[in-house]
Each structure stands twice: as C-alpha cells, then as structure tokens.
C-alpha cells in the first residue's frame, strides 16, 4: 500500500517537474530571446526522458512512462521555441540595451531590469 501511494505521489510530482520548463518557454516568448537557454542541456534531458520512457514501457511501469512523456513534449517545445527565436532575422532585433542587459526588440520600452 505504501509503495503504491509513494509511486502515485512521485509520478504526480514528476509530471509537475515535466511541465516546469513551460516557465522557460514563457520567458523566452516574452523577451523574444533564447540567448540564455542551453539547447544542449535540454537535448541531454530529452534523451534521458526517452530512455526512461523506453524502460518504463518495457517494464510496464506507467509511473515512469506518463511523467517522462510529459517531460519529452515540454522539453521538445523548449528546444523548438529556442531554435526558432535564434533563427529570426537580425533586422527584427534592436541594438544592445544600455548597461549590457542584452538585445531588445525595436520599440521595446520595458525597463532593463
């Protein structure tokens, strides 16, 4: 009984961990920049998630398959958004903001902090 409860709790928390990168996607879209996101890091995570899905499927453990599937979908979305933002033409990006705060879109009046 305790193992079943723990498996449910761990799997539920793993789903939350899997959707946590949505916060990163939101930030990239708000800032229209993915400069501070490591695509390599998310790629390594994606490979790990796929391995856990394969293991969970082979062993018949849904508590591994479900959260890792969520994590793969969200992680792949992070990578896609980051790469799309990096492929934008440079004419859509304004000059560096004062104080080294990075590049901002033309007409962006937000404070640099």
MODELLER restraints for C-alpha pairs under 7 A, 6 or more apart:
rsr = mdl.restraints
at = mdl.atoms
rsr.add(forms.Gaussian(group=physical.xy_distance, feature=features.Distance(at['CA:7:A'], at['CA:63:A']), mean=6.64, stdev=0.5))
rsr.add(forms.Gaussian(group=physical.xy_distance, feature=features.Distance(at['CA:11:A'], at['CA:63:A']), mean=5.28, stdev=0.5))
rsr.add(forms.Gaussian(group=physical.xy_distance, feature=features.Distance(at['CA:11:A'], at['CA:67:A']), mean=6.25, stdev=0.5))
rsr.add(forms.Gaussian(group=physical.xy_distance, feature=features.Distance(at['CA:14:A'], at['CA:67:A']), mean=5.45, stdev=0.5))
rsr.add(forms.Gaussian(group=physical.xy_distance, feature=features.Distance(at['CA:15:A'], at['CA:67:A']), mean=4.49, stdev=0.5))
rsr.add(forms.Gaussian(group=physical.xy_distance, feature=features.Distance(at['CA:15:A'], at['CA:70:A']), mean=6.45, stdev=0.5))
rsr.add(forms.Gaussian(group=physical.xy_distance, feature=features.Distance(at['CA:18:A'], at['CA:67:A']), mean=6.44, stdev=0.5))
rsr.add(forms.Gaussian(group=physical.xy_distance, feature=features.Distance(at['CA:18:A'], at['CA:68:A']), mean=6.97, stdev=0.5))
rsr.add(forms.Gaussian(group=physical.xy_distance, feature=features.Distance(at['CA:18:A'], at['CA:70:A']), mean=5.70, stdev=0.5))
rsr.add(forms.Gaussian(group=physical.xy_distance, feature=features.Distance(at['CA:18:A'], at['CA:71:A']), mean=3.96, stdev=0.5))
rsr.add(forms.Gaussian(group=physical.xy_distance, feature=features.Distance(at['CA:18:A'], at['CA:74:A']), mean=6.80, stdev=0.5))
rsr.add(forms.Gaussian(group=physical.xy_distance, feature=features.Distance(at['CA:19:A'], at['CA:70:A']), mean=6.91, stdev=0.5))
rsr.add(forms.Gaussian(group=physical.xy_distance, feature=features.Distance(at['CA:19:A'], at['CA:71:A']), mean=6.38, stdev=0.5))
rsr.add(forms.Gaussian(group=physical.xy_distance, feature=features.Distance(at['CA:19:A'], at['CA:74:A']), mean=6.14, stdev=0.5))
rsr.add(forms.Gaussian(group=physical.xy_distance, feature=features.Distance(at['CA:21:A'], at['CA:74:A']), mean=6.67, stdev=0.5))
rsr.add(forms.Gaussian(group=physical.xy_distance, feature=features.Distance(at['CA:21:A'], at['CA:75:A']), mean=6.96, stdev=0.5))
rsr.add(forms.Gaussian(group=physical.xy_distance, feature=features.Distance(at['CA:22:A'], at['CA:74:A']), mean=6.80, stdev=0.5))
rsr.add(forms.Gaussian(group=physical.xy_distance, feature=features.Distance(at['CA:25:A'], at['CA:78:A']), mean=5.79, stdev=0.5))
rsr.add(forms.Gaussian(group=physical.xy_distance, feature=features.Distance(at['CA:28:A'], at['CA:34:A']), mean=5.44, stdev=0.5))
rsr.add(forms.Gaussian(group=physical.xy_distance, feature=features.Distance(at['CA:32:A'], at['CA:85:A']), mean=6.64, stdev=0.5))
rsr.add(forms.Gaussian(group=physical.xy_distance, feature=features.Distance(at['CA:33:A'], at['CA:85:A']), mean=6.00, stdev=0.5))
rsr.add(forms.Gaussian(group=physical.xy_distance, feature=features.Distance(at['CA:34:A'], at['CA:82:A']), mean=5.05, stdev=0.5))
rsr.add(forms.Gaussian(group=physical.xy_distance, feature=features.Distance(at['CA:34:A'], at['CA:85:A']), mean=6.20, stdev=0.5))
rsr.add(forms.Gaussian(group=physical.xy_distance, feature=features.Distance(at['CA:34:A'], at['CA:86:A']), mean=6.64, stdev=0.5))
rsr.add(forms.Gaussian(group=physical.xy_distance, feature=features.Distance(at['CA:39:A'], at['CA:79:A']), mean=5.91, stdev=0.5))
rsr.add(forms.Gaussian(group=physical.xy_distance, feature=features.Distance(at['CA:42:A'], at['CA:75:A']), mean=6.29, stdev=0.5))
rsr.add(forms.Gaussian(group=physical.xy_distance, feature=features.Distance(at['CA:42:A'], at['CA:79:A']), mean=6.83, stdev=0.5))
rsr.add(forms.Gaussian(group=physical.xy_distance, feature=features.Distance(at['CA:46:A'], at['CA:72:A']), mean=5.73, stdev=0.5))
rsr.add(forms.Gaussian(group=physical.xy_distance, feature=features.Distance(at['CA:46:A'], at['CA:75:A']), mean=6.28, stdev=0.5))
rsr.add(forms.Gaussian(group=physical.xy_distance, feature=features.Distance(at['CA:49:A'], at['CA:68:A']), mean=5.28, stdev=0.5))
rsr.add(forms.Gaussian(group=physical.xy_distance, feature=features.Distance(at['CA:49:A'], at['CA:71:A']), mean=6.83, stdev=0.5))
rsr.add(forms.Gaussian(group=physical.xy_distance, feature=features.Distance(at['CA:49:A'], at['CA:72:A']), mean=6.08, stdev=0.5))
rsr.add(forms.Gaussian(group=physical.xy_distance, feature=features.Distance(at['CA:52:A'], at['CA:64:A']), mean=6.58, stdev=0.5))
rsr.add(forms.Gaussian(group=physical.xy_distance, feature=features.Distance(at['CA:52:A'], at['CA:68:A']), mean=6.71, stdev=0.5))
rsr.add(forms.Gaussian(group=physical.xy_distance, feature=features.Distance(at['CA:53:A'], at['CA:64:A']), mean=6.38, stdev=0.5))
rsr.add(forms.Gaussian(group=physical.xy_distance, feature=features.Distance(at['CA:53:A'], at['CA:65:A']), mean=4.71, stdev=0.5))
rsr.add(forms.Gaussian(group=physical.xy_distance, feature=features.Distance(at['CA:53:A'], at['CA:68:A']), mean=5.97, stdev=0.5))
rsr.add(forms.Gaussian(group=physical.xy_distance, feature=features.Distance(at['CA:53:A'], at['CA:69:A']), mean=6.72, stdev=0.5))
rsr.add(forms.Gaussian(group=physical.xy_distance, feature=features.Distance(at['CA:56:A'], at['CA:62:A']), mean=6.45, stdev=0.5))
rsr.add(forms.Gaussian(group=physical.xy_distance, feature=features.Distance(at['CA:56:A'], at['CA:64:A']), mean=5.10, stdev=0.5))
rsr.add(forms.Gaussian(group=physical.xy_distance, feature=features.Distance(at['CA:56:A'], at['CA:65:A']), mean=5.23, stdev=0.5))
rsr.add(forms.Gaussian(group=physical.xy_distance, feature=features.Distance(at['CA:57:A'], at['CA:65:A']), mean=6.29, stdev=0.5))
rsr.add(forms.Gaussian(group=physical.xy_distance, feature=features.Distance(at['CA:92:A'], at['CA:105:A']), mean=6.67, stdev=0.5))
rsr.add(forms.Gaussian(group=physical.xy_distance, feature=features.Distance(at['CA:93:A'], at['CA:103:A']), mean=6.84, stdev=0.5))
rsr.add(forms.Gaussian(group=physical.xy_distance, feature=features.Distance(at['CA:93:A'], at['CA:104:A']), mean=6.25, stdev=0.5))
rsr.add(forms.Gaussian(group=physical.xy_distance, feature=features.Distance(at['CA:93:A'], at['CA:105:A']), mean=4.87, stdev=0.5))
rsr.add(forms.Gaussian(group=physical.xy_distance, feature=features.Distance(at['CA:93:A'], at['CA:106:A']), mean=6.27, stdev=0.5))
rsr.add(forms.Gaussian(group=physical.xy_distance, feature=features.Distance(at['CA:94:A'], at['CA:103:A']), mean=6.10, stdev=0.5))
rsr.add(forms.Gaussian(group=physical.xy_distance, feature=features.Distance(at['CA:94:A'], at['CA:104:A']), mean=5.35, stdev=0.5))
rsr.add(forms.Gaussian(group=physical.xy_distance, feature=features.Distance(at['CA:94:A'], at['CA:105:A']), mean=4.87, stdev=0.5))
rsr.add(forms.Gaussian(group=physical.xy_distance, feature=features.Distance(at['CA:94:A'], at['CA:106:A']), mean=4.75, stdev=0.5))
rsr.add(forms.Gaussian(group=physical.xy_distance, feature=features.Distance(at['CA:95:A'], at['CA:103:A']), mean=5.72, stdev=0.5))
rsr.add(forms.Gaussian(group=physical.xy_distance, feature=features.Distance(at['CA:95:A'], at['CA:104:A']), mean=6.78, stdev=0.5))
rsr.add(forms.Gaussian(group=physical.xy_distance, feature=features.Distance(at['CA:96:A'], at['CA:102:A']), mean=5.31, stdev=0.5))
rsr.add(forms.Gaussian(group=physical.xy_distance, feature=features.Distance(at['CA:96:A'], at['CA:103:A']), mean=4.22, stdev=0.5))
rsr.add(forms.Gaussian(group=physical.xy_distance, feature=features.Distance(at['CA:96:A'], at['CA:104:A']), mean=6.61, stdev=0.5))
rsr.add(forms.Gaussian(group=physical.xy_distance, feature=features.Distance(at['CA:97:A'], at['CA:103:A']), mean=5.72, stdev=0.5))
rsr.add(forms.Gaussian(group=physical.xy_distance, feature=features.Distance(at['CA:97:A'], at['CA:104:A']), mean=6.53, stdev=0.5))
rsr.add(forms.Gaussian(group=physical.xy_distance, feature=features.Distance(at['CA:101:A'], at['CA:112:A']), mean=6.06, stdev=0.5))
